[in-house]
Amino acid sequence: MTESVRRRLVESLATATNAEKALANYMLANLNGVPFETSATLAAKVGVSEPTVGRFCRTLGYARFKDLKEDLRDNIGSQPWLAGDRLKEFRDRSQNGDALARSLELEIAALLRIYELANTKEWARAVKRLATSPQLFVAGFQTERGIAQYFANQLQYLRPGVQLADIAGGNFSEILLSPSKSTCLVIFEARRYSRLNLLLAQEAKKAKIPITLITDAFCDWGRDLADEMFVVPTEFGMFWESTAQMASLGNLLINGIFNELGVAIEGRMNKVSELHGKITGYVGD
């Protein structure tokens, strides 16, 4: 069963080797795509050997990778989630090797996985902190900077004290010298990982600043540093890995924070919108 496999993978992280941890993280983020893999393709994607996949499956209690996939028989791929004739056609084409159809299938499964994350204890804990912590910093570099800025700008409508992390000063002192009890940090990160984010996370951990990390299935340092690590699928058979689902997860977090804060924030939202109209302006003003 899907939950059984997920539970075994999560529990394995406590004693896993680096290679096993990489496999577990990848599979946790891509359970809905695992039935489409072979031990060879899985090994290639994670960057381990095929025998390592087999040994890892045995530590989970499966004789072979095929048995693990069998335990996922109630996985989303066998459920009637592709409703409607058009989606059914795409699914049929996917099974016949249509690359775009398979990409669509994997992306829909990834979106469902994100909504599953929104029902976890870790999610509830993160939402409460992000709604109430006096200072909230958001970090993202390289190609994830745009997602981080979007998240920070949207959140500024809801609450004060939200700031995009900036390396212009050369030291992140605005974050790392803040009181840990009144500060929290959200990091968006994906391969190839930014040295800045790793260093920031390490120093924030030392400063006892809570970290919420939104990353992909290949991040092998996140669970040692973050208070919550939300793993987002990024592999959909495209030319490049896609971080689009990170933006979707960010939107769900913002929605959760809105619900946590309640209708009292309407006044702030109206004032921020009014300021935006005065300073930047809208079409038609």
RAZITA-V197590 format. One record per pair of residues at least 24 apart in sequence whose C-alpha atoms are under 10 Angstrom apart, sorted by the first residue. I is the first residue (numbers start at 1). J is the second residue. D is the distance in Angstrom with one decimal. If there is no record, write none. Layout:
I;J;D  I;J;D
This chain:
1;68;9.3  1;69;9.4  1;70;8.4  1;71;5.0  1;72;5.2  1;73;6.8  1;74;6.1  1;75;7.5  2;31;7.8  2;32;8.9  2;68;9.7  2;69;9.5  2;70;9.9  2;71;6.9  2;72;5.1  2;73;7.8  2;74;6.6  2;75;5.9  2;76;8.8  3;31;10.0  3;71;9.5  3;72;8.7  3;74;9.8  3;75;9.4  4;71;8.0  4;72;8.7  5;31;8.6  5;60;8.5  5;61;10.0  5;68;7.4  5;69;9.1  5;71;7.1  5;72;7.3  6;31;7.9  6;72;9.7  7;60;10.0  8;59;9.4  8;60;6.2  8;61;8.6  9;56;9.9  9;57;9.7  9;59;9.9  9;60;7.3  11;60;9.2  12;56;9.4  12;59;8.2  12;60;7.3  13;223;9.0  16;56;9.0  16;59;9.4  17;56;9.7  18;220;7.4  18;221;9.6  19;46;8.5  19;47;8.4  19;48;6.6  19;49;9.1  19;52;7.7  19;53;9.1  19;56;9.0  19;220;9.1  20;46;9.9  20;48;8.9  20;52;7.8  20;53;8.1  20;55;9.1  20;56;6.3  20;57;9.5  20;59;9.6  21;56;9.6  21;218;9.1  21;219;9.3  21;220;6.8  21;221;9.7  21;223;9.8  22;46;6.6  22;47;8.6  22;48;8.6  22;217;7.6  22;218;6.0  22;219;7.4  22;220;6.0  22;221;9.7  23;47;8.9  23;48;8.2  23;52;9.1  23;53;7.6  23;56;8.1  23;57;9.8  23;217;8.5  23;218;8.2  23;220;9.7  24;56;8.8  24;57;9.9  24;217;8.5  24;218;9.3  24;220;9.9  25;216;8.4  25;217;5.1  25;218;6.5  25;219;7.6  25;220;7.8  25;223;9.6  25;231;7.6  26;216;7.9  26;217;4.1  26;218;5.9  26;219;8.7  26;220;9.8  26;231;8.5  26;232;9.5  26;233;8.2  26;234;10.0  27;217;7.4  27;218;9.7  27;233;9.5  28;113;9.6  28;217;7.4  28;231;7.6  28;232;9.2  28;233;9.0  29;110;8.0  29;113;7.8  29;114;9.3  29;215;9.8  29;216;7.4  29;217;5.5  29;218;9.2  29;230;8.8  29;231;5.5  29;232;5.8  29;233;5.2  29;234;8.6  29;235;9.8  30;106;8.6  30;109;8.5  30;110;7.3  30;113;8.4  30;216;9.8  30;217;7.7  30;231;9.2  30;232;8.3  30;233;5.9  30;234;8.7  30;235;8.5  31;69;9.4  31;72;8.1  31;75;7.8  31;76;8.8  31;77;9.8  31;109;8.8  31;110;9.0  31;113;8.6  31;233;9.3  32;72;8.5  32;75;6.3  32;76;6.0  32;77;6.5  32;78;9.7  32;105;9.3  32;106;7.3  32;107;9.8  32;108;9.5  32;109;5.9  32;110;7.4  32;112;9.2  32;113;8.1  32;233;9.7  33;75;9.1  33;76;9.0  33;77;7.9  33;102;9.7  33;105;8.8  33;106;6.4  33;107;9.7  33;109;7.7  33;110;8.7  33;233;9.5  33;235;9.4  33;236;9.2  34;65;9.8  34;68;9.1  34;69;6.9  34;72;8.4  34;75;9.3  34;77;9.7  35;65;9.8  35;66;8.7  35;68;8.9  35;69;5.4  35;70;8.1  35;71;9.7  35;72;7.3  35;73;8.3  35;75;8.3  35;76;9.9  35;77;7.9  35;78;9.8  36;69;8.9  36;77;9.2  36;95;9.5  36;102;9.6  36;106;9.9  37;65;9.5  37;66;9.6  37;69;8.9  38;65;7.8  38;66;8.1  38;69;9.4  39;64;9.1  39;65;6.4  39;66;8.3  45;218;9.3  45;235;9.3  46;217;8.8  46;218;7.1  47;218;9.5  75;109;9.8  76;105;9.9  76;108;9.8  76;109;7.0  76;112;8.9  76;113;9.7  77;105;8.3  77;106;9.2  77;109;8.0  81;105;9.8  81;108;9.0  81;109;9.0  81;112;9.8  82;108;8.8  82;109;9.9  99;236;9.3  99;237;7.1  99;238;8.5  100;236;8.9  100;237;8.0  100;238;8.3  101;237;9.9  102;236;7.7  102;237;7.6  103;235;8.5  103;236;4.8  103;237;5.7  103;238;7.2  104;236;7.7  104;237;9.4  105;236;8.5  106;233;8.8  106;234;9.4  106;235;8.1  106;236;5.8  106;237;8.5  107;233;8.2  107;234;8.5  107;235;8.5  107;236;6.4  107;237;9.8  107;242;9.5  107;244;9.6  107;245;8.3  108;236;10.0  109;233;9.1  110;232;7.4  110;233;5.8  110;234;8.2  110;235;9.3  110;236;9.1  110;245;7.4  111;232;8.9  111;233;8.6  111;244;10.0  111;245;6.8  111;246;9.8  111;248;7.8  111;249;8.5  113;231;9.4  113;232;8.0  113;233;8.3  113;245;9.9  113;249;9.9  114;230;8.6  114;231;8.6  114;232;7.0  114;233;8.7  114;245;7.9  114;246;8.9  114;248;7.9  114;249;6.2  114;250;9.9  114;252;8.6  115;248;9.4  115;249;8.0  115;252;8.0  117;230;7.4  117;231;8.9  117;232;9.5  117;249;8.8  117;252;9.8  118;230;9.7  118;249;8.5  118;252;7.4  118;253;8.0  118;256;8.5  121;228;9.9  122;212;9.6  122;227;8.4  122;228;6.1  122;229;8.4  122;230;8.7  123;212;9.6  123;228;7.8  123;229;9.4  123;230;8.4  123;253;8.2  123;256;9.0  124;253;9.6  124;256;8.3  124;257;9.6  124;260;9.6  125;227;9.5  125;228;8.5  126;184;9.7  126;186;9.6  126;210;9.3  126;211;9.0  126;212;6.9  126;227;8.5  126;228;7.1  126;229;9.9  126;253;8.6  126;256;9.6  126;257;9.2  127;212;9.8  127;252;9.8  127;253;6.6  127;254;8.3  127;255;9.3  127;256;6.1  127;257;5.6  127;258;9.3  127;259;9.4  127;260;7.4  127;261;9.9  128;256;8.6  128;257;7.1  128;259;9.9  128;260;6.7  128;261;8.9  129;182;9.8  129;183;9.3  129;184;7.6  129;185;9.9  129;210;8.8  129;212;9.7  129;257;9.0  129;260;9.9  130;155;9.6  130;159;9.6  130;162;9.5  130;183;9.4  130;184;7.3  130;185;8.6  130;186;8.7  130;212;9.1  130;253;8.8  130;254;9.1  130;256;9.5  130;257;6.9  130;260;9.5  131;155;9.5  131;158;8.9  131;159;7.6  131;160;9.9  131;253;9.8  131;254;9.1  131;256;8.7  131;257;5.3  131;258;7.9  131;259;9.3  131;260;6.6  131;261;6.5  132;159;8.9  132;182;8.9  132;183;9.8  132;184;9.8  132;257;9.0  132;260;8.9  132;261;8.2  133;160;9.9  133;161;8.5  133;162;9.7  133;180;9.9  133;181;8.0  133;182;5.5  133;183;6.0  133;184;6.6  133;185;9.8  134;159;9.2  134;160;7.7  134;161;6.0  134;162;8.5  134;181;8.9  134;182;5.3  134;183;6.3  134;184;8.4  135;159;9.9  135;160;8.0  135;161;4.8  135;162;6.2  135;163;7.9  135;175;8.8  135;178;8.5  135;179;9.3  135;180;9.5  135;181;9.5  135;182;6.0  135;183;4.7  135;184;6.4  135;185;8.6  136;160;8.7  136;161;6.0  136;162;4.8  136;163;6.4  136;164;8.6  136;165;9.6  136;175;8.9  136;182;8.6  136;183;5.9  136;184;5.1  136;185;5.8  136;186;7.6  137;161;8.2  137;162;5.9  137;163;4.9  137;164;5.7  137;165;5.9  137;166;9.6  137;174;9.2  137;175;7.1  137;183;7.7  137;184;6.4  137;185;4.9  137;186;6.3  137;187;8.5  137;211;9.7  138;162;7.6  138;163;6.3  138;164;4.8  138;165;5.6  138;166;9.2  138;175;9.9  138;184;8.8  138;185;5.9  138;186;4.7  138;187;5.9  138;188;7.9  138;211;9.9  138;212;9.5  139;163;8.9  139;164;6.1  139;165;5.0  139;166;7.8  139;167;9.8  139;185;7.5  139;186;6.2  139;187;4.7  139;188;6.3  139;189;8.5  139;196;9.4  139;197;7.3  139;200;8.8  139;201;9.8  139;213;9.6  140;164;8.4  140;165;7.7  140;166;9.2  140;186;8.7  140;187;5.9  140;188;5.0  140;189;6.3  140;190;9.4  140;194;8.7  140;196;9.0  140;197;7.3  140;214;9.9  141;165;9.3  141;166;9.4  141;167;9.6  141;187;9.2  141;188;8.0  141;189;7.5  141;190;9.5  141;193;8.9  141;194;6.6  141;195;9.3  141;196;7.6  141;197;7.4  142;189;8.8  142;190;9.3  142;191;9.9  142;192;9.0  142;193;8.7  142;194;7.1  142;196;9.8  143;188;9.8  143;189;8.7  143;190;8.5  143;191;9.6  143;192;9.6  143;194;9.8  143;243;8.8  144;187;9.3  144;188;6.2  144;189;6.2  144;190;7.3  144;191;9.8  144;193;9.9  144;194;9.6  144;215;9.8  144;243;7.8  144;244;9.8  144;246;9.0  144;247;9.6  145;187;9.7  145;188;7.8  145;189;8.8  146;188;9.7  146;247;9.5  147;188;7.5  147;189;9.7  147;243;8.7  147;244;8.6  147;246;7.5  147;247;6.0  147;248;9.8  147;250;8.3  148;186;8.5  148;187;7.6  148;188;6.3  148;189;9.3  148;246;9.5  148;247;8.5  148;250;8.7  150;247;8.3  150;250;8.9  150;251;9.5  151;186;9.7  151;188;9.8  151;247;7.8  151;249;9.9  151;250;6.2  151;251;7.5  151;253;9.1  151;254;7.8  152;186;9.5  152;250;9.6  152;254;9.6  154;250;9.7  154;251;8.9  154;254;7.7  155;250;9.8  155;251;9.6  155;253;9.5  155;254;6.5  155;255;9.6  155;257;8.6  155;258;9.0  156;268;9.5  156;269;8.8  156;272;8.3  157;258;10.0  157;265;8.8  157;266;9.4  157;268;7.0  157;269;5.2  157;270;8.5  157;271;8.8  157;272;6.0  157;273;7.7  158;254;8.6  158;257;8.2  158;258;6.9  158;261;8.2  158;262;9.9  158;264;9.9  158;265;6.3  158;266;8.2  158;267;9.6  158;268;6.9  158;269;6.1  158;270;9.9  158;272;8.9  159;257;9.3  159;258;9.1  159;261;8.6  159;265;7.5  159;268;7.5  159;269;8.4  159;272;10.0  160;268;9.0  165;200;9.8  167;196;8.5  171;200;9.2  172;196;9.9  172;200;7.6  172;203;9.5  172;204;9.8  175;200;9.1  175;203;9.7  175;204;8.0  175;207;9.6  175;209;8.7  176;200;8.4  176;201;10.0  176;203;7.1  176;204;6.1  176;205;9.5  176;206;9.1  176;207;6.6  176;208;9.3  176;209;7.9  177;204;9.4  177;207;8.0  177;209;9.9  178;207;8.9  178;209;8.7  179;207;8.6  179;208;9.1  179;209;8.2  180;204;8.8  180;205;9.9  180;207;6.6  180;208;5.8  180;209;4.8  180;210;7.7  181;208;8.3  181;209;7.4  181;210;8.7  182;209;8.6  182;210;9.7  183;208;9.4  183;209;6.3  183;210;7.4  183;211;9.6  184;208;9.4  184;209;5.7  184;210;5.1  184;211;6.2  184;212;8.1  185;209;7.1  185;210;6.2  185;211;4.9  185;212;6.2  185;213;8.4  185;226;9.5  186;210;8.6  186;211;5.9  186;212;4.8  186;213;5.9  186;214;7.6  186;226;9.4  186;228;9.6  187;211;7.4  187;212;6.3  187;213;4.9  187;214;6.1  187;215;8.1  187;226;9.3  187;229;9.6  188;212;8.8  188;213;6.2  188;214;4.9  188;215;6.0  188;216;9.3  188;230;9.8  188;243;9.7  188;246;7.7  188;247;9.5  188;250;9.4  189;213;7.5  189;214;6.3  189;215;4.9  189;216;7.4  189;219;8.6  189;222;9.7  189;243;9.1  189;246;9.2  190;214;8.4  190;215;5.4  190;216;5.5  190;217;8.6  190;218;8.1  190;219;7.5  190;231;10.0  190;232;9.4  190;234;8.7  190;241;9.2  190;242;9.5  190;243;7.6  190;246;9.6  191;215;8.6  191;216;7.5  191;217;9.4  191;218;7.5  191;219;7.7  191;234;9.8  191;241;8.8  191;243;9.8  192;218;9.6  192;219;9.5  193;218;9.7  193;219;8.1  198;222;8.6  198;225;9.1  201;225;6.5  201;226;7.6  202;226;9.3  214;246;7.0  214;247;9.8  214;249;8.4  214;250;8.6  215;243;8.8  215;246;7.7  216;241;9.7  216;242;9.8  216;243;8.3  216;245;9.9  216;246;8.8
